Structures are given as structure tokens and as C-alpha cells.
């Protein structure tokens, strides 16, 4: 007497559709790429605030000239922001890692927003430092 194996029913087979799996994979890849770009931009901003901006403080002090208010604010904020920026980046990475398991689309959106914010902050920092510097250097005979 041989027992025949039970045939699986449609409820037992969980074959995800290839189209659904492809969309999920693309979402995950897009989220990873967005997170990678955002992390790179935030790290670049932190390095600039920690090492580059403080050197401008000394340059402007050597020229003994008045600089725009925005430039003063950025130079004054460079020390605390650089130290706190690394901690904020670590917290953001933990939040992204936790959220990614549940909602890759939300993580990608958050990463894109962080990327845009970091790029905007870098642009404002560069403009507020280099424009006054060129004006100061042109005024020197």
C-alpha cells in the first residue's frame, strides 16, 4: 500500500507574481541609490563645515574687513553644526534603516529630501563664502 503525496492546493502555493517582485526590487534599488546620494551629500556638507568653513574665518580676519551677515552666521555655525551634524546623520541613518524595512518608497522620499536639503545648504555656504572673498581680494591693491 503506497500513500500518494498530497497535491498542493492553490492556497498552499505562494508564488509572487514576477511583475510585483520586479516593482519591489526596483523600489528597493531606487531607495538604496537615493540613500547613498543623500549620505554622500550630508557627509560632504559635514566635512565642509568642519574643515573648510573655519579656515575662511581666519582669511576674513586677516583682511580686517566687514563681511555680509549670512557669511558671519555660517562661519559662527560651522563649529557646532559640524559636531552635531555627524550625530544627526547617525540618527537619520538609523531612522532610514528602520523605516526601509516597512516602506521603501517613504525611505526614498526622505533620502531625496535630505539630498536636496544638503545640496541647497552646500550651495548657500559656497556662495556666502566665495562672493565676499572675491570682493575682498579685488579690493586689495
C-alpha positions as CSV (number, residue, x, y, z in Angstrom):
1,X,0.0,0.0,0.0
2,X,1.6,3.2,-1.2
3,X,0.5,6.6,0.0
4,X,0.2,9.2,-2.6
5,X,1.6,12.6,-1.7
6,X,-1.0,15.3,-1.2
7,X,-1.2,17.7,-4.0
8,X,-0.7,21.3,-3.0
9,X,-3.7,23.5,-3.3
10,X,-3.7,27.0,-4.6
11,X,-3.8,28.3,-1.0
12,X,-0.6,26.5,-0.2
13,X,1.4,27.9,-3.1
14,X,2.6,31.5,-2.6
15,X,4.1,32.3,-5.9
16,X,4.5,36.1,-6.1
17,X,3.9,37.4,-9.5
18,X,7.0,38.4,-11.4
19,X,5.7,41.8,-12.1
20,X,5.1,42.5,-8.4
21,X,8.6,41.3,-7.5
22,X,10.2,43.4,-10.2
23,X,8.5,46.6,-8.9
24,X,9.6,45.8,-5.3
25,X,13.1,45.2,-6.5
26,X,13.2,48.5,-8.4
27,X,11.8,50.3,-5.4
28,X,14.5,48.9,-3.2
29,X,17.2,49.8,-5.7
30,X,15.9,53.3,-6.1
31,X,15.8,53.7,-2.3
32,X,19.3,52.4,-1.9
33,X,20.6,54.8,-4.6
34,X,18.7,57.8,-3.0
35,X,20.1,57.0,0.4
36,X,23.6,56.6,-0.9
37,X,23.5,60.0,-2.6
38,X,21.9,61.7,0.4
39,X,24.6,60.2,2.8
40,X,27.3,61.3,0.4
41,X,25.9,64.9,0.3
42,X,25.4,65.1,4.0
43,X,29.0,63.8,4.7
44,X,30.4,66.3,2.2
45,X,28.5,69.1,3.9
46,X,29.7,68.0,7.4
47,X,33.3,67.9,6.1
48,X,33.0,71.3,4.6
49,X,31.5,72.7,7.8
50,X,34.1,71.0,10.0
51,X,37.3,71.8,8.0
52,X,36.7,74.3,5.1
53,X,34.5,77.0,6.6
54,X,36.6,77.5,9.8
55,X,39.6,78.4,7.5
56,X,37.6,81.2,6.0
57,X,37.2,82.7,9.5
58,X,41.0,83.2,9.5
59,X,41.1,84.5,5.9
60,X,38.5,87.2,6.6
61,X,40.1,88.1,9.9
62,X,43.4,88.7,8.0
63,X,41.8,91.2,5.7
64,X,40.1,93.0,8.6
65,X,37.0,93.9,6.5
66,X,33.3,93.8,7.1
67,X,31.6,90.7,5.7
68,X,27.9,90.0,5.0
69,X,25.7,88.8,7.8
70,X,24.9,85.5,6.2
71,X,28.6,84.7,5.9
72,X,29.1,85.6,9.6
73,X,26.2,83.3,10.5
74,X,27.6,80.4,8.5
75,X,31.1,80.9,9.9
76,X,29.7,81.0,13.5
77,X,27.5,78.0,13.0
78,X,30.3,75.9,11.4
79,X,31.7,74.5,14.7
80,X,28.6,73.4,16.4
81,X,26.9,72.3,13.2
82,X,29.8,70.1,12.2
83,X,29.9,68.3,15.5
84,X,26.1,67.9,15.8
85,X,25.9,67.1,12.1
86,X,27.6,63.8,12.5
87,X,25.3,62.9,15.3
88,X,22.2,64.0,13.3
89,X,23.5,62.0,10.3
90,X,23.8,58.9,12.5
91,X,20.2,59.4,13.8
92,X,19.0,59.9,10.3
93,X,20.7,56.7,9.1
94,X,19.1,54.7,11.9
95,X,15.7,56.1,11.1
96,X,16.2,55.3,7.4
97,X,17.3,51.8,8.2
98,X,14.3,51.1,10.4
99,X,11.8,52.7,8.0
100,X,13.3,50.9,5.0
101,X,12.1,47.5,6.1
102,X,8.5,48.7,6.1
103,X,8.2,51.3,3.4
104,X,11.0,51.7,0.7
105,X,9.0,54.4,-1.1
106,X,9.0,56.6,2.1
107,X,12.7,56.0,2.6
108,X,13.4,57.0,-0.9
109,X,11.4,60.2,-0.5
110,X,13.1,61.0,2.8
111,X,16.5,60.4,1.2
112,X,15.7,62.7,-1.7
113,X,14.5,65.4,0.7
114,X,17.8,65.1,2.7
115,X,19.8,65.2,-0.6
116,X,18.0,68.4,-1.7
117,X,18.5,70.0,1.7
118,X,22.2,69.1,1.8
119,X,22.8,70.4,-1.8
120,X,20.9,73.6,-1.0
121,X,23.0,74.1,2.2
122,X,26.2,73.5,0.3
123,X,25.2,76.0,-2.4
124,X,24.3,78.7,0.1
125,X,27.5,78.0,2.0
126,X,29.7,78.3,-1.1
127,X,28.0,81.4,-2.3
128,X,28.1,83.1,1.0
129,X,31.8,82.4,1.4
130,X,33.3,82.8,-2.0
131,X,31.4,86.0,-3.1
132,X,32.7,88.1,-0.2
133,X,36.1,86.6,-0.6
134,X,36.3,87.7,-4.2
135,X,35.2,91.1,-3.3
136,X,37.8,91.4,-0.5
137,X,40.5,90.1,-2.8
138,X,39.6,92.6,-5.6
139,X,39.8,95.5,-3.1
140,X,43.4,94.7,-2.2
141,X,45.8,96.7,-4.3
